[in-house]
């Protein structure tokens, strides 16, 4: 498989969604029981749930597409010398929002993305506690499914400059972000964990999610396709494209997630 056209993205998306749901159910089993918490070298928390979900997703993706490499947050370090040869690969965060998992506020997700030529061409996000899914594939649209509703197509909204709703990280409200938000005047700020912030932009309930701090590529990849297919954008703060697997570091630059591109969000920095 060398070309995107040879992939059945809708088929892969539905399968990836099923895999994310299975991982989400496993996470909930652990969420409702006693589990261990460790800390990685960068001092970020790691739980039994992260590792269990990682194993489920990795094994299922290998079976689904044995020819496509997989990079997950819990992968052994894969050097850029190896990664830069990948034109296409799965990029996974088996439990996005581990801090929210530990705090037991339910705001954590399972994220699976397919990257091709440095872009996200497929994204699925499962929200285990809410039994909600967000998913999209390139040129296929963006969708939301809840346990109470059938699949709904979702779209970003046009922003009302007098009633801006902005999402911020529940765990990372920095002085830099506070200063940026003050430039908008009166806004409604929603503090939300994990990739849910980007999903809220995609479904048209939030206008902007500014991330003026560190994240990794697996934090944004699944949501990136969903936001794009909902008519929105994820860009660096200088308005350039956010791209994947272009350098040794897997850290993202700072970025904005927004639906309405008639507002120049970077000018408020």
C-alpha positions as CSV (number, residue, x, y, z in Angstrom):
1,X,0.0,0.0,0.0
2,X,1.7,3.2,-1.2
3,X,-1.1,5.5,-1.9
4,X,-4.0,6.8,0.2
5,X,-6.4,5.8,-2.6
6,X,-5.6,2.2,-1.9
7,X,-6.8,2.4,1.6
8,X,-10.5,2.0,2.5
9,X,-10.4,4.7,5.1
10,X,-14.1,4.3,6.1
11,X,-13.5,0.6,6.8
12,X,-10.3,1.3,8.7
13,X,-12.1,4.0,10.7
14,X,-15.0,1.7,11.7
15,X,-12.5,-1.0,12.8
16,X,-10.3,1.5,14.7
17,X,-13.5,2.7,16.4
18,X,-14.3,-0.8,17.5
19,X,-10.8,-1.2,18.9
20,X,-11.0,2.1,20.8
21,X,-14.3,1.0,22.3
22,X,-12.8,-2.3,23.5
23,X,-9.9,-0.5,25.0
24,X,-12.3,2.0,26.6
25,X,-14.3,-0.8,28.3
26,X,-11.1,-2.2,29.7
27,X,-10.1,1.2,31.0
28,X,-13.5,1.5,32.8
29,X,-13.0,-1.9,34.4
30,X,-9.8,-0.7,35.9
31,X,-11.3,2.8,36.7
32,X,-13.8,1.0,38.9
33,X,-11.2,-1.1,40.7
34,X,-7.9,-0.7,42.5
35,X,-5.1,0.2,40.2
36,X,-1.4,1.2,40.5
37,X,0.1,4.5,39.5
38,X,3.7,4.9,38.4
39,X,5.6,7.9,37.0
40,X,7.6,7.9,33.8
41,X,10.9,9.6,33.2
42,X,9.2,12.9,32.4
43,X,7.2,12.7,35.7
44,X,3.9,12.1,33.9
45,X,1.7,9.5,35.5
46,X,1.3,6.0,34.1
47,X,-1.5,3.6,35.3
48,X,-2.4,0.0,34.9
49,X,-5.2,1.3,32.5
50,X,-2.7,3.0,30.2
51,X,-0.7,-0.2,29.8
52,X,-3.8,-2.5,29.4
53,X,-5.4,-0.2,26.7
54,X,-2.0,0.1,24.9
55,X,-1.7,-3.7,24.7
56,X,-5.3,-4.1,23.4
57,X,-4.9,-1.4,20.7
58,X,-1.4,-2.5,19.6
59,X,-2.4,-6.1,19.2
60,X,-5.7,-5.3,17.4
61,X,-4.0,-2.9,14.9
62,X,-1.3,-5.4,14.1
63,X,-4.0,-7.9,13.2
64,X,-6.0,-5.3,11.2
65,X,-3.0,-3.8,9.2
66,X,0.1,-5.9,9.8
67,X,2.0,-3.8,7.2
68,X,1.4,-0.4,9.0
69,X,3.8,0.5,11.9
70,X,2.4,1.7,15.2
71,X,3.6,4.4,17.5
72,X,1.9,4.7,20.9
73,X,2.6,6.9,23.9
74,X,3.7,3.7,25.7
75,X,5.9,2.5,22.9
76,X,9.5,1.8,23.5
77,X,11.4,4.8,22.1
78,X,11.5,4.5,18.3
79,X,14.4,6.6,16.9
80,X,13.6,9.2,14.2
81,X,16.1,7.4,11.9
82,X,13.5,4.6,11.8
83,X,10.3,6.8,12.0
84,X,11.3,9.2,9.2
85,X,11.1,6.3,6.7
86,X,7.4,5.8,7.6
87,X,5.0,7.4,5.1
88,X,2.0,5.9,6.9
89,X,1.6,4.8,10.5
90,X,-0.8,4.5,13.4
91,X,-0.4,7.1,16.1
92,X,-2.1,6.2,19.4
93,X,-2.7,7.6,22.8
94,X,-4.3,4.7,24.7
95,X,-5.4,6.9,27.6
96,X,-5.4,10.6,26.9
97,X,-6.0,12.4,30.2
98,X,-4.3,10.1,32.7
99,X,-4.4,12.9,35.3
100,X,-8.2,13.2,34.8
101,X,-8.5,9.4,35.1
102,X,-6.6,9.6,38.5
103,X,-8.8,12.5,39.6
104,X,-11.8,10.5,38.6
105,X,-13.6,13.3,36.7
106,X,-14.3,11.1,33.6
107,X,-12.6,13.5,31.2
108,X,-10.3,11.0,29.5
109,X,-10.3,9.5,26.1
110,X,-8.8,6.7,23.8
111,X,-7.3,8.2,20.7
112,X,-6.3,6.4,17.5
113,X,-5.1,8.2,14.4
114,X,-3.7,7.2,11.0
115,X,-1.0,9.4,9.7
116,X,0.1,9.7,6.1
117,X,2.6,12.1,4.6
118,X,2.8,14.0,7.9
119,X,-1.0,14.5,8.1
120,X,-3.8,12.9,10.1
121,X,-6.1,11.1,7.6
122,X,-8.2,9.2,10.1
123,X,-9.1,9.8,13.7
124,X,-11.2,8.0,16.3
125,X,-11.8,9.2,19.9
126,X,-13.7,7.1,22.5
127,X,-14.9,8.7,25.7
128,X,-15.4,5.7,28.0
129,X,-17.3,7.3,30.9
130,X,-19.7,9.1,28.5
131,X,-20.0,6.2,26.1
132,X,-19.4,8.6,23.3
133,X,-17.4,8.4,20.1
134,X,-16.0,11.0,17.8
135,X,-14.6,9.8,14.5
136,X,-13.6,11.0,11.0
137,X,-11.6,10.0,7.9
138,X,-10.2,12.1,5.1
139,X,-12.9,13.4,2.8
140,X,-15.5,11.4,4.7
141,X,-16.9,13.9,7.2
142,X,-16.8,14.0,11.0
143,X,-19.3,12.2,13.3
144,X,-20.4,11.8,16.9
145,X,-22.2,8.8,18.4
146,X,-23.5,8.5,22.0
147,X,-25.2,5.6,23.8
148,X,-28.5,7.6,23.6
149,X,-28.2,8.9,20.0
150,X,-27.5,7.4,16.6
151,X,-24.5,8.7,14.5
152,X,-24.7,12.4,13.9
153,X,-22.6,14.4,11.5
154,X,-20.8,17.3,13.3
155,X,-19.6,20.7,12.2
156,X,-17.7,23.6,13.7
157,X,-19.6,26.8,14.1
158,X,-19.2,30.4,13.1
159,X,-17.9,32.3,16.2
160,X,-19.9,35.2,17.7
161,X,-17.2,37.6,18.8
162,X,-19.4,39.0,21.6
163,X,-20.0,35.5,23.0
164,X,-16.8,33.6,22.5
165,X,-16.6,30.2,24.2
166,X,-13.0,29.0,24.8
167,X,-11.8,25.7,26.1
168,X,-8.8,25.4,28.3
169,X,-6.9,22.5,29.8
170,X,-8.2,21.5,33.3
171,X,-4.6,20.6,34.3
172,X,-2.6,23.3,32.6
173,X,-3.9,26.9,32.9
174,X,-0.6,28.8,32.6
175,X,0.1,32.5,33.0
176,X,0.8,32.7,29.3
177,X,-2.7,31.4,28.5
178,X,-4.3,33.7,31.1
179,X,-2.6,36.7,29.4
180,X,-3.7,35.5,26.0
181,X,-7.3,35.1,27.1
182,X,-7.4,38.6,28.6
183,X,-6.9,40.0,25.1
184,X,-10.4,38.8,24.1
185,X,-12.3,40.7,26.8
186,X,-15.3,38.9,28.2
187,X,-15.4,35.2,27.3
188,X,-16.8,32.0,28.6
189,X,-14.0,29.7,29.6
190,X,-14.6,26.0,29.9
191,X,-12.0,23.9,31.7
192,X,-11.9,20.4,30.2
193,X,-9.5,17.5,30.1
194,X,-7.9,15.5,27.3
195,X,-8.8,15.6,23.6
196,X,-12.4,16.5,24.6
197,X,-11.5,20.2,24.1
198,X,-10.8,19.7,20.4
199,X,-13.9,17.5,20.0
200,X,-16.0,20.4,21.4
201,X,-14.6,22.7,18.7
202,X,-15.5,20.0,16.1
203,X,-19.1,19.6,17.3
204,X,-19.6,23.4,17.4
205,X,-20.0,23.9,21.2
206,X,-16.6,25.8,21.6
207,X,-15.0,28.4,19.3
208,X,-11.3,28.0,20.3
209,X,-9.0,25.7,22.2
210,X,-5.6,27.5,22.5
211,X,-2.7,25.2,23.7
212,X,0.2,27.4,24.9
213,X,2.2,24.6,26.5
214,X,3.6,21.2,25.8
215,X,1.7,18.3,24.3
216,X,2.9,15.3,22.2
217,X,1.9,14.3,18.7
218,X,-0.4,11.5,20.0
219,X,-2.4,14.0,22.0
220,X,-3.6,15.9,18.9
221,X,-3.5,13.4,16.0
222,X,-6.9,11.8,16.3
223,X,-8.7,15.0,17.0
224,X,-6.8,16.7,14.1
225,X,-8.7,14.7,11.4
226,X,-12.0,15.1,13.3
227,X,-11.6,18.9,13.5
228,X,-10.5,19.2,9.8
229,X,-13.4,17.1,8.6
230,X,-15.8,19.2,10.7
231,X,-14.6,22.3,8.8
232,X,-12.2,23.5,11.4
233,X,-8.4,23.9,11.8
234,X,-5.5,23.0,14.0
235,X,-2.6,25.3,13.3
236,X,0.6,26.4,15.0
237,X,0.3,29.8,16.8
238,X,2.0,31.4,13.7
239,X,-0.9,30.1,11.6
240,X,1.2,27.5,9.9
241,X,0.2,23.8,9.6
242,X,0.6,21.4,12.5
243,X,2.4,18.3,11.0
244,X,3.5,14.9,12.3
245,X,6.7,12.9,12.3
246,X,8.9,15.7,10.9
247,X,11.6,15.8,13.6
248,X,13.4,13.8,16.3
249,X,11.2,15.2,19.1
250,X,7.6,14.0,19.4
251,X,6.5,17.2,21.2
252,X,4.1,19.5,19.4
253,X,4.7,23.2,19.0
254,X,2.0,25.4,20.7
255,X,-1.2,25.5,18.6
256,X,-4.8,26.7,18.2
257,X,-7.8,24.6,17.5
258,X,-10.7,26.6,16.0
259,X,-13.7,26.4,13.7
260,X,-14.0,30.0,12.3
261,X,-11.0,31.0,10.2
262,X,-12.3,34.5,9.6
263,X,-10.9,35.4,13.1
264,X,-7.1,35.7,13.2
265,X,-6.7,34.0,16.6
266,X,-2.8,34.3,16.5
267,X,-3.1,38.1,16.4
268,X,-4.3,38.1,20.0
269,X,-1.0,36.6,21.3
